[in-house]
Amino acid sequence: MNTWEALWTQPWFWARPWAFVLLAAPLLLAALRLWRARSVRAGALAYADAALLPFATRLPSPQRQRSALAWDLLLWALLAAAAAGPRQPMSDGAAGGLHRIAVMVLIDADARAVAPSAAPITPLEQQRLLLAALWPQLRGERLGLMAYGAARPGGPAGAAQLLPPTDDPALFAHAALQARPEVFADTAAATALPGLLALARERLQQQAGGERGALLLLAGAGVPVSADFDASATGRALRHARLPLFVLALPGLPHESAALLRAVAQSSGGGFAAVAAGQTGADAWNSVYARGIARLPAGRADRLEQVTAWRELYGLFLLPALMLLFWRERPRRLPPAVALLGLALALGLPFSPPAQAQQPPSASRPDALRAEHAAWRAWQQGDFARAQTLYAALSGYGARMGEGAAAYRQRHYQLAAQAFHRALLQADTAQQRFAAFYNLGDASLHLPGRTLEAVQAFDAALRIRPDDANALRNARLAQRQYEIEHPPSYLVGIAKRAPLIHHSRFGQQGSNTPSQLRHKPPPQASAPLQQAAALSPGGRLATAKGIASATAASWQPPVLDWAGASKRMQLLRDASGELLAQRAAIDTRAAAQEGGR
């Protein structure tokens, strides 16, 4: 999108809207002229002779007054618009702006879309490749995915939302692979195109997050267009909802359905295009995206605080105002060369370069440095409560680590663990992740019922740095603490039915549930966390001579924990098809209800 296209398609904002009060200036000037003319006429009537009264009291003609008022109105309107500061957020990638629009893609997953055809690829695979070619062209739009179709030819058409709007192409590609006819195998109800579009509109309004939306229909042979489909009414409803429909017709779409979809797209404010069999390149999106979705105004949903540069547009109004003023006030006998030179100077006024948007005061770098210094000074002075408060107001990995460390020093271990969790999510390097895991294990070990989390945190830290003596020592202490709190002999009710290995696995995955334990662990079972002592491979505190052997021992992760996690993931993968089928049944019923209204 070039600058001229963006000028008329992107939203405008006004930096100083109060400047439009200047529109009252021409009215005041007109009233002043009328008052002055009346005062001059009154003075002339008092001093002029009777024979000269017609010449002394002659007022300007009404036509001349209207012409002067029109010139003033036009001139001051242009000056007021220029003073109001019209501008647009920069939408190109270099300026950092994004075209924030949520697009719901409706993909044809009908049984006929996977049937072999004369083309080298099936229609369903062609749709996936077309969507993969669309992602590199996006300028900030988010894509959601909804599938429609029937499990068998002639069966009831269903609908299923596979993904809400996202800006992650990998996640979208994974969701596109889930679009298969088998998803609609358990669909008992049936839906038509009005219900499908109504369901997509409802989901987009719920999930767009305030952004403007659009619908992108990949129309194949399985599009459910009924005989009584009212294209004009559906298009008007979409236009009223400010949700244009863009249709990309696939090979195999009947001509009658194509004509109806073209009418719906045009009446809703969208567009229509068709692709040939086997066409998967980016050129297929020239009409639908480059000249359609990319030109939609993003609306007020764009967050102005995220705009990094503005395109100032006051020159569009200031330049015509100067030209108008020059033409009106020019001397009547001005030489043509001088008039042309003045006009050339007026036309040569350059537009100002994009102005950098001002950062909010809280995000300025000097203020952040001063806040970090104040938090560190409070930490050095031992005022951990104040240090925790100051670090909590900052952002970034270092602030989260400081907040957690300050809470840890105050024995607020729950707050410390939460801060270290957030620091782990913001870590960028392996060293930062190791520190976050290590501190998370320390904090979790002090919390009741969180010993297993401490074991897993230290295990993750040792996977990053296997030879770290402190992490190895604390990991052994955490493992010993967990084994004391969860011995296999405490479990009842399972010993009669399974070997011991299942008991220990159950104990690793369980917690201190009163119904599963004969009695609570003794209070002396809790082993304090040692910060400076080393452990021998047997789990006992070692002397200085045994530190080397303790460090050299490699850490062995608890196999039972990983086995349980793998089993859970296996069950989740096995049930994915059933979950999608149930989701399709729910969405199909919702679409049928929406279409019946």
C-alpha positions as CSV (number, residue, x, y, z in Angstrom):
1,M,0.0,0.0,0.0
2,N,1.5,3.3,-1.1
3,T,1.2,6.6,0.7
4,W,-1.7,7.9,-1.5
5,E,-3.7,4.7,-0.9
6,A,-3.1,4.9,2.8
7,L,-4.1,8.5,2.8
8,W,-7.7,7.6,1.9
9,T,-8.1,4.2,3.5
10,Q,-6.5,4.5,6.9
11,P,-8.1,6.3,9.8
12,W,-7.4,10.0,10.6
13,F,-6.7,11.4,14.0
14,W,-6.7,15.0,15.1
15,A,-4.0,16.3,17.5
16,R,-5.8,19.5,18.4
17,P,-9.5,19.2,17.7
18,W,-10.3,22.3,19.6
19,A,-8.8,24.3,16.7
20,F,-12.1,24.0,14.8
21,V,-13.4,26.9,16.9
22,L,-11.6,29.1,14.3
23,L,-14.6,28.4,12.0
24,A,-16.4,31.2,14.0
25,A,-13.9,33.7,12.7
26,P,-15.5,34.4,9.3
27,L,-18.9,34.9,11.0
28,L,-17.4,37.4,13.3
29,L,-15.7,39.1,10.4
30,A,-19.0,39.3,8.4
31,A,-20.8,40.7,11.5
32,L,-17.9,43.3,11.9
33,R,-18.2,44.3,8.2
34,L,-21.9,44.8,8.5
35,W,-21.6,46.9,11.6
36,R,-18.9,49.0,10.1
37,A,-21.0,49.6,6.9
38,R,-24.0,50.6,9.0
39,S,-21.8,53.0,11.1
40,V,-20.4,54.6,8.0
41,R,-23.8,55.1,6.5
42,A,-25.1,56.6,9.7
43,G,-22.2,59.1,9.7
44,A,-22.7,60.0,6.1
45,L,-26.4,60.7,6.7
46,A,-25.4,63.2,9.4
47,Y,-22.9,65.3,7.4
48,A,-23.7,64.8,3.7
49,D,-25.9,67.2,1.6
50,A,-29.3,65.9,0.5
51,A,-28.2,65.8,-3.1
52,L,-25.2,63.6,-2.2
53,L,-27.0,61.1,0.0
54,P,-27.5,58.5,-2.7
55,F,-23.7,58.4,-3.3
56,A,-22.6,58.6,0.3
57,T,-24.9,56.0,1.7
58,R,-24.5,53.4,-1.0
59,L,-23.7,50.0,0.5
60,P,-21.9,47.0,-1.2
61,S,-24.2,44.8,-3.3
62,P,-25.6,41.6,-1.6
63,Q,-23.8,39.5,-4.2
64,R,-20.4,41.0,-3.2
65,Q,-21.2,40.4,0.4
66,R,-22.0,36.8,-0.2
67,S,-18.9,36.3,-2.2
68,A,-16.7,37.8,0.5
69,L,-18.4,35.6,3.1
70,A,-17.9,32.5,1.0
71,W,-14.2,33.3,0.5
72,D,-13.8,33.8,4.3
73,L,-15.6,30.6,5.1
74,L,-13.4,28.5,2.8
75,L,-10.1,30.2,3.9
76,W,-10.8,29.8,7.6
77,A,-12.1,26.2,7.2
78,L,-8.8,25.2,5.6
79,L,-6.8,27.1,8.3
80,A,-8.9,25.5,11.1
81,A,-8.4,22.0,9.6
82,A,-4.6,22.6,9.4
83,A,-4.4,23.9,12.9
84,A,-6.3,20.9,14.2
85,G,-3.3,18.7,13.3
86,P,-4.6,15.9,11.1
87,R,-2.4,12.9,11.1
88,Q,-2.3,9.1,10.5
89,P,-0.3,6.4,12.2
90,M,2.5,5.1,10.0
91,S,1.3,1.7,8.7
92,D,4.6,0.5,7.1
93,G,6.9,-1.9,8.8
94,A,9.8,0.6,9.0
95,A,7.8,2.9,11.1
96,G,6.6,0.1,13.4
97,G,2.9,0.5,12.8
98,L,0.6,-2.5,12.3
99,H,-2.7,-2.9,10.3
100,R,-4.7,-4.3,13.2
101,I,-7.6,-6.3,11.8
102,A,-9.0,-9.6,12.9
103,V,-9.9,-11.9,10.0
104,M,-11.9,-15.1,10.4
105,V,-10.9,-17.6,7.6
106,L,-13.6,-20.1,6.7
107,I,-11.9,-23.2,5.0
108,D,-13.7,-25.9,3.0
109,A,-13.1,-29.2,4.8
110,D,-15.8,-31.1,2.9
111,A,-15.4,-34.7,1.9
112,R,-15.3,-33.5,-1.8
113,A,-12.3,-31.3,-0.9
114,V,-10.1,-34.3,-0.2
115,A,-11.3,-36.4,-3.2
116,P,-8.8,-37.0,-6.0
117,S,-9.2,-34.7,-9.0
118,A,-7.5,-33.8,-12.2
119,A,-5.4,-31.2,-10.4
120,P,-2.1,-32.3,-9.0
121,I,-3.3,-31.5,-5.4
122,T,-6.6,-31.8,-3.7
123,P,-8.7,-28.7,-3.0
124,L,-8.1,-28.9,0.7
125,E,-4.3,-29.0,0.2
126,Q,-4.6,-26.1,-2.2
127,Q,-6.4,-24.1,0.5
128,R,-3.6,-24.8,3.0
129,L,-0.9,-23.8,0.6
130,L,-2.8,-20.6,-0.3
131,L,-3.1,-19.7,3.3
132,A,0.6,-20.4,3.9
133,A,1.4,-18.0,1.0
134,L,-0.8,-15.3,2.6
135,W,1.1,-15.1,5.9
136,P,4.2,-13.4,4.5
137,Q,2.0,-10.6,3.0
138,L,0.2,-9.7,6.2
139,R,0.9,-6.3,7.7
140,G,-0.4,-6.9,11.2
141,E,-3.7,-8.7,10.6
142,R,-4.6,-11.7,12.8
143,L,-6.1,-14.8,11.3
144,G,-8.6,-17.1,12.9
145,L,-9.8,-20.4,11.4
146,M,-13.2,-22.0,11.1
147,A,-13.9,-25.2,9.1
148,Y,-17.1,-26.2,7.3
149,G,-18.2,-29.2,5.3
150,A,-19.7,-32.6,5.5
151,A,-18.1,-35.9,6.5
152,R,-19.4,-37.6,3.4
153,P,-20.8,-36.4,0.1
154,G,-24.4,-35.4,0.5
155,G,-24.3,-35.5,4.3
156,P,-25.2,-32.7,6.7
157,A,-22.9,-29.7,6.6
158,G,-21.3,-28.8,9.9
159,A,-19.0,-26.0,11.2
160,A,-16.2,-26.0,13.8
161,Q,-13.9,-23.2,15.0
162,L,-10.4,-24.5,15.1
163,L,-8.5,-21.3,16.2
164,P,-9.3,-17.8,17.4
165,P,-7.6,-14.9,15.7
166,T,-3.8,-15.2,16.1
167,D,-0.6,-13.7,14.7
168,D,1.3,-17.0,15.0
169,P,1.7,-18.6,11.5
170,A,3.0,-21.9,13.0
171,L,-0.1,-22.2,15.2
172,F,-2.3,-21.4,12.3
173,A,-0.7,-24.0,10.1
174,H,-1.2,-26.6,12.8
175,A,-4.9,-25.7,13.1
176,A,-5.2,-25.9,9.3
177,L,-4.0,-29.5,9.4
178,Q,-6.9,-30.3,11.7
179,A,-9.4,-29.3,9.1
180,R,-10.6,-32.7,7.8
181,P,-13.9,-34.2,6.9
182,E,-13.6,-36.6,9.9
183,V,-14.2,-33.6,12.2
184,F,-17.9,-33.6,11.2
185,A,-18.4,-37.3,11.6
186,D,-20.6,-36.9,14.7
187,T,-22.5,-33.9,13.5
188,A,-26.2,-34.6,13.6
189,A,-27.5,-31.1,12.9
190,A,-27.0,-29.2,9.7
191,T,-26.2,-25.6,8.9
192,A,-26.4,-23.4,5.8
193,L,-24.3,-20.4,4.7
194,P,-26.3,-17.7,6.6
195,G,-25.8,-19.7,9.9
196,L,-22.2,-20.2,9.1
197,L,-21.6,-16.5,8.5
198,A,-23.6,-15.5,11.5
199,L,-21.5,-17.9,13.7
200,A,-18.3,-16.5,12.3
201,R,-19.5,-13.0,12.9
202,E,-20.5,-13.7,16.5
203,R,-17.1,-15.5,17.3
204,L,-15.2,-12.6,15.7
205,Q,-17.0,-10.0,17.7
206,Q,-16.2,-12.0,20.9
207,Q,-12.5,-12.7,20.1
208,A,-11.4,-9.7,18.1
209,G,-10.5,-7.7,21.2
210,G,-12.0,-4.5,19.9
211,E,-10.3,-4.6,16.5
212,R,-12.1,-4.3,13.3
213,G,-12.9,-7.6,11.6
214,A,-13.4,-9.2,8.2
215,L,-14.5,-12.6,6.9
216,L,-12.5,-14.5,4.4
217,L,-14.4,-17.4,2.8
218,L,-12.5,-20.0,0.8
219,A,-15.5,-21.3,-1.2
220,G,-15.3,-24.8,-2.6
221,A,-17.7,-27.4,-3.7
222,G,-18.8,-27.9,-0.1
223,V,-20.0,-24.4,0.6
224,P,-23.6,-24.8,2.0
225,V,-25.6,-22.5,-0.3
226,S,-29.3,-23.3,-0.2
227,A,-31.8,-22.6,-2.9
228,D,-33.6,-19.9,-0.8
229,F,-30.4,-18.0,0.1
230,D,-31.1,-14.3,0.2
231,A,-27.8,-12.7,-0.9
232,S,-28.9,-9.1,-0.5
233,A,-30.2,-9.5,3.0
234,T,-27.0,-11.3,4.1
235,G,-24.8,-8.7,2.6
236,R,-26.8,-5.9,4.2
237,A,-26.5,-7.6,7.6
238,L,-22.7,-7.9,7.2
239,R,-22.4,-4.3,6.1
240,H,-24.5,-3.2,9.1
241,A,-22.1,-5.1,11.4
242,R,-19.1,-3.5,9.6
243,L,-17.8,-6.9,8.7
244,P,-17.0,-7.2,5.0
245,L,-16.9,-10.6,3.3
246,F,-14.1,-11.5,0.9
247,V,-14.6,-14.6,-1.1
248,L,-11.9,-16.7,-2.8
249,A,-13.6,-19.1,-5.2
250,L,-11.9,-22.5,-5.6
251,P,-12.2,-24.9,-8.5
252,G,-15.4,-26.9,-8.4
253,L,-17.6,-24.1,-7.1
254,P,-20.9,-24.1,-9.0
255,H,-21.7,-21.0,-11.1
256,E,-24.9,-20.3,-9.3
257,S,-23.2,-20.4,-6.0
258,A,-20.4,-18.2,-7.3
259,A,-22.9,-15.6,-8.5
260,L,-24.7,-15.5,-5.1
261,L,-21.4,-15.2,-3.2
262,R,-20.2,-12.4,-5.5
263,A,-23.4,-10.5,-4.7
264,V,-23.0,-11.0,-1.0
265,A,-19.4,-9.9,-1.1
266,Q,-20.1,-6.8,-3.1
267,S,-23.1,-5.8,-0.9
268,S,-21.1,-6.3,2.3
269,G,-18.3,-4.0,1.1
270,G,-15.9,-6.9,0.4
271,G,-14.5,-8.5,-2.8
272,F,-14.6,-11.6,-4.9
273,A,-11.9,-13.5,-6.7
274,A,-11.3,-16.9,-8.2
275,V,-8.2,-19.2,-8.4
276,A,-7.4,-21.8,-11.0
277,A,-6.8,-25.5,-10.2
278,G,-3.4,-26.0,-8.7
279,Q,-2.7,-22.3,-8.1
280,T,-1.0,-21.8,-4.8
281,G,1.2,-18.7,-5.2
282,A,1.0,-15.3,-3.5
283,D,-0.4,-13.7,-6.7
284,A,-3.8,-15.3,-5.9
285,W,-4.2,-12.8,-3.1
286,N,-3.7,-9.6,-5.2
287,S,-7.4,-8.9,-5.5
288,V,-8.7,-10.2,-2.2
289,Y,-5.9,-9.1,0.2
290,A,-3.7,-6.5,-1.5
291,R,-6.7,-4.5,-2.9
292,G,-9.2,-5.6,-0.3
293,I,-8.4,-6.6,3.2
294,A,-5.1,-4.5,3.3
295,R,-7.1,-1.4,2.5
296,L,-9.7,-1.7,5.2
297,P,-9.5,1.1,7.8
298,A,-8.3,-0.3,11.1
299,G,-10.6,2.0,13.0
300,R,-10.3,3.2,16.5
301,A,-9.4,-0.2,17.8
302,D,-5.7,0.6,17.2
303,R,-3.9,1.4,20.4
304,L,-2.5,4.9,20.0
305,E,0.0,4.3,22.8
306,Q,1.7,1.8,20.5
307,V,2.1,4.2,17.6
308,T,5.8,5.0,17.1
309,A,5.5,7.5,14.2
310,W,2.8,9.8,12.7
311,R,2.3,11.0,9.2
312,E,1.4,14.7,9.6
313,L,-1.3,15.8,7.1
314,Y,-1.7,19.5,7.9
315,G,0.0,20.4,4.6
316,L,-3.1,19.1,2.7
317,F,-5.1,22.0,4.2
318,L,-2.4,24.6,4.8
319,L,-1.2,24.7,1.2
320,P,-4.6,25.4,-0.4
321,A,-5.3,28.0,2.2
322,L,-2.0,29.8,1.4
323,M,-2.8,29.6,-2.3
324,L,-6.3,31.0,-1.8
325,L,-4.9,33.8,0.4
326,F,-2.3,34.7,-2.2
327,W,-4.9,34.8,-5.0
328,R,-7.3,36.9,-3.0
329,E,-4.8,39.4,-1.8
330,R,-2.6,39.7,-4.8
331,P,-2.2,43.2,-6.4
332,R,-4.4,43.6,-9.4
333,R,-1.5,44.9,-11.5
334,L,1.0,42.3,-10.4
335,P,3.3,41.1,-13.2
336,P,2.6,37.6,-14.3
337,A,6.2,36.5,-13.6
338,V,6.0,37.6,-10.0
339,A,2.6,35.8,-9.6
340,L,4.0,32.6,-11.0
341,L,7.0,32.8,-8.8
342,G,4.9,33.2,-5.7
343,L,2.7,30.3,-6.7
344,A,5.7,28.1,-7.3
345,L,7.0,29.0,-3.8
346,A,3.6,28.1,-2.3
347,L,3.5,24.8,-4.2
348,G,7.1,24.0,-3.1
349,L,6.3,23.9,0.6
350,P,7.5,20.5,1.7
351,F,5.5,18.2,3.9
352,S,7.1,17.7,7.3
353,P,8.7,14.3,8.0
354,P,7.0,11.8,10.2
355,A,7.1,13.0,13.8
356,Q,8.2,10.4,16.4
357,A,5.4,9.7,18.8
358,Q,6.2,10.8,22.3
359,Q,6.8,7.9,24.7
360,P,4.8,7.9,27.9
361,P,6.7,9.3,30.9
362,S,6.7,5.9,32.7
363,A,8.5,4.3,29.8
364,S,11.4,6.8,29.6
365,R,14.8,5.3,30.0
366,P,16.2,7.8,32.5
367,D,13.2,7.3,34.9
368,A,13.6,3.5,34.6
369,L,17.3,3.7,35.5
370,R,16.6,5.9,38.5
371,A,13.9,3.5,39.7
372,E,16.3,0.5,39.3
373,H,18.9,2.4,41.2
374,A,16.5,3.2,44.0
375,A,15.4,-0.4,44.2
376,W,19.0,-1.6,44.4
377,R,19.8,1.0,47.0
378,A,16.9,-0.2,49.1
379,W,18.2,-3.8,48.7
380,Q,21.7,-2.8,49.8
381,Q,20.3,-1.1,52.9
382,G,18.3,-4.1,53.9
383,D,14.9,-2.5,53.3
384,F,13.5,-5.5,51.5
385,A,9.8,-4.4,51.7
386,R,10.6,-1.1,49.8
387,A,12.9,-3.0,47.4
388,Q,10.1,-5.4,46.6
389,T,7.6,-2.5,46.0
390,L,10.1,-0.7,43.7
391,Y,11.0,-3.8,41.7
392,A,7.3,-4.7,41.3
393,A,6.7,-1.3,39.5
394,L,9.4,-2.1,37.0
395,S,9.3,-4.4,34.0
396,G,11.7,-7.0,32.6
397,Y,13.5,-10.1,33.8
398,G,15.8,-8.3,36.2
399,A,12.9,-6.6,38.0
400,R,11.1,-9.9,38.4
401,M,14.2,-11.5,39.9
402,G,14.7,-8.6,42.3
403,E,11.1,-8.7,43.3
404,G,11.3,-12.4,44.1
405,A,14.6,-12.1,45.9
406,A,13.2,-9.3,48.1
407,A,10.1,-11.3,48.9
408,Y,12.3,-14.4,49.7
409,R,14.3,-12.4,52.2
410,Q,11.0,-11.4,54.0
411,R,10.0,-15.1,54.0
412,H,7.1,-14.4,51.7
413,Y,7.8,-17.5,49.7
414,Q,4.5,-17.7,47.8
415,L,5.1,-14.2,46.4
416,A,8.7,-15.1,45.7
417,A,7.7,-18.2,43.7
418,Q,5.2,-16.2,41.7
419,A,7.9,-13.6,40.8
420,F,10.3,-16.3,39.8
421,H,7.7,-17.9,37.6
422,R,7.2,-14.6,35.8
423,A,11.0,-14.1,35.5
424,L,11.2,-17.5,33.9
425,L,8.7,-16.5,31.2
426,Q,10.8,-13.4,30.4
427,A,14.2,-15.1,30.4
428,D,16.1,-14.8,27.1
429,T,19.3,-16.7,27.8
430,A,20.2,-20.1,29.3
431,Q,21.9,-18.4,32.2
432,Q,18.8,-16.4,33.0
433,R,16.6,-19.5,32.8
434,F,19.0,-21.4,35.1
435,A,18.8,-18.6,37.7
436,A,15.0,-18.5,37.5
437,F,14.7,-22.3,37.9
438,Y,17.2,-22.4,40.8
439,N,15.4,-19.6,42.8
440,L,12.0,-21.1,42.0
441,G,13.2,-24.4,43.5
442,D,14.4,-22.6,46.6
443,A,11.1,-20.8,47.1
444,S,9.0,-23.8,46.4
445,L,10.9,-25.9,48.9
446,H,9.7,-23.6,51.7
447,L,6.0,-24.0,50.7
448,P,3.9,-26.8,52.1
449,G,2.9,-29.3,49.4
450,R,5.2,-27.9,46.8
451,T,8.2,-30.2,47.3
452,L,7.6,-31.9,43.9
453,E,7.7,-28.5,42.2
454,A,11.0,-27.8,43.8
455,V,12.4,-31.2,42.6
456,Q,11.3,-30.4,39.1
457,A,12.7,-26.9,39.2
458,F,16.1,-28.1,40.3
459,D,15.9,-30.8,37.7
460,A,15.3,-28.2,35.0
461,A,18.2,-26.1,36.3
462,L,20.6,-29.1,36.2
463,R,19.6,-29.8,32.6
464,I,21.0,-26.4,31.8
465,R,24.1,-26.6,34.0
466,P,24.6,-30.3,35.1
467,D,27.9,-29.5,37.0
468,D,26.6,-26.8,39.3
469,A,27.3,-27.9,42.8
470,N,24.7,-25.8,44.6
471,A,21.9,-26.9,42.3
472,L,23.0,-30.5,42.7
473,R,23.0,-30.2,46.5
474,N,19.6,-28.6,46.7
475,A,18.2,-31.0,44.2
476,R,19.2,-33.9,46.4
477,L,17.8,-32.2,49.5
478,A,14.5,-31.6,47.7
479,Q,14.3,-35.2,46.5
480,R,15.1,-36.5,50.0
481,Q,12.4,-34.2,51.4
482,Y,9.9,-35.5,48.9
483,E,10.7,-39.1,49.6
484,I,10.2,-38.5,53.3
485,E,6.8,-36.9,52.8
486,H,5.6,-39.5,50.3
487,P,7.0,-42.9,51.2
488,P,5.2,-45.8,49.4
489,S,4.3,-47.4,52.8
490,Y,1.9,-44.6,53.5
491,L,-0.4,-45.5,50.6
492,V,-3.3,-47.7,51.3
493,G,-6.0,-49.3,49.1
494,I,-3.7,-50.1,46.2
495,A,-1.2,-52.5,47.7
496,K,-3.7,-55.4,47.2
497,R,-4.1,-54.8,43.5
498,A,-0.8,-53.7,42.0
499,P,2.9,-54.2,42.4
500,L,5.1,-51.6,44.2
501,I,6.2,-49.7,41.1
502,H,2.6,-48.4,40.6
503,H,2.4,-47.3,44.2
504,S,5.6,-45.2,43.9
505,R,4.3,-43.8,40.6
506,F,1.0,-42.9,42.2
507,G,2.9,-41.3,45.1
508,Q,5.1,-39.2,42.7
509,Q,2.0,-37.9,41.0
510,G,-0.1,-37.4,44.1
511,S,0.0,-35.0,47.0
512,N,-0.6,-35.0,50.7
513,T,-4.2,-36.2,50.4
514,P,-5.6,-37.3,53.8
515,S,-7.7,-40.1,52.3
516,Q,-4.6,-41.6,50.8
517,L,-2.3,-41.5,53.8
518,R,-2.5,-43.4,57.1
519,H,-1.1,-40.4,59.0
520,K,0.7,-37.2,58.2
521,P,4.5,-37.2,58.0
522,P,6.2,-36.5,61.2
523,P,7.3,-32.9,61.8
524,Q,11.0,-33.9,62.0
525,A,10.8,-35.2,58.4
526,S,11.3,-31.8,57.0
527,A,15.0,-31.2,56.2
528,P,16.1,-27.6,56.2
529,L,17.6,-26.2,53.0
530,Q,21.4,-25.9,53.3
531,Q,22.9,-23.1,51.2
532,A,26.7,-23.7,51.9
533,A,27.1,-27.5,52.6
534,A,27.6,-30.1,50.0
535,L,26.0,-33.6,49.8
536,S,27.6,-36.9,49.0
537,P,26.0,-39.2,46.4
538,G,24.3,-41.0,49.3
539,G,22.4,-37.9,50.3
540,R,24.4,-37.1,53.5
541,L,26.2,-33.9,54.2
542,A,29.8,-34.3,53.1
543,T,33.0,-32.7,54.4
544,A,35.2,-30.5,52.3
545,K,37.1,-33.6,51.0
546,G,33.9,-35.1,49.6
547,I,32.7,-32.0,47.8
548,A,34.6,-33.0,44.6
549,S,33.0,-36.4,44.5
550,A,29.6,-34.9,45.1
551,T,30.0,-32.5,42.3
552,A,31.3,-35.1,39.9
553,A,28.2,-37.3,40.4
554,S,25.8,-36.8,37.5
555,W,22.2,-35.9,38.2
556,Q,19.6,-38.5,37.3
557,P,16.2,-37.1,36.8
558,P,13.3,-38.9,38.5
559,V,12.1,-41.3,35.7
560,L,8.6,-41.8,37.2
561,D,7.7,-38.1,36.8
562,W,8.6,-38.0,33.2
563,A,6.7,-41.3,32.6
564,G,3.6,-39.9,34.1
565,A,3.8,-36.7,32.0
566,S,4.4,-38.7,28.9
567,K,1.3,-40.8,29.6
568,R,-0.8,-37.7,30.1
569,M,0.4,-36.3,26.8
570,Q,-0.3,-39.6,25.0
571,L,-3.9,-39.6,26.3
572,L,-4.3,-36.0,25.2
573,R,-3.1,-36.8,21.7
574,D,-5.3,-39.8,21.5
575,A,-8.4,-37.7,22.3
576,S,-7.8,-34.9,20.0
577,G,-10.0,-36.2,17.2
578,E,-12.9,-36.8,19.7
579,L,-12.5,-33.3,21.1
580,L,-12.6,-31.7,17.6
581,A,-15.7,-33.8,16.7
582,Q,-17.5,-32.7,19.9
583,R,-16.5,-29.1,19.1
584,A,-17.9,-29.4,15.6
585,A,-21.2,-30.7,17.0
586,I,-21.5,-27.8,19.4
587,D,-20.6,-25.2,16.7
588,T,-22.9,-26.7,14.2
589,R,-25.9,-26.5,16.5
590,A,-24.9,-22.9,17.3
591,A,-24.7,-22.1,13.6
592,A,-28.1,-23.7,12.9
593,Q,-29.6,-21.6,15.7
594,E,-28.1,-18.4,14.3
595,G,-29.3,-19.2,10.8
596,G,-32.8,-19.8,12.0
597,R,-33.2,-16.4,13.6
